[in-house]
Amino acid sequence: MILGEPSEGSAKTNGVGKSIAIEFLNFALLSKYSSSRVKKIPKVVVPLDVEICVDLLIGRQEVTIKRKRSEENRPAILVNGDLFEFSKLEDAQSFFRQLAI
């Protein structure tokens, strides 16, 4: 469960970044950019060439997924330090599913 802290003077927990954190995680986990709210973030807030990464431990494998909004269909996946670069999102998704088996 992810909970936001209430802002000063209010008991509401809206606007503290919980939803966008999940959106970044989904993007890093190879979701489609076209349907992501990450796409709506202004370039001045998060430039298109900023690398969005997630580090995972899958079994005994250390996995890092890296994506940029400017190259949303060209993610890179590091597995135990070995770099795998993809020119199609679908290929990266298939590769990642195989890691999780």
Buried (B, 14 or more C-beta within 10 A) or exposed (E): EEEBEEEEEEEEEEEBEEEBEEBBEBBBBBBBBEEBEBEEBEEEEBEEEBEBEBEBEEEEEEBBBBBBBEBBBBBBBBBEEEEBEBEEBEBBBEBBEEBEE
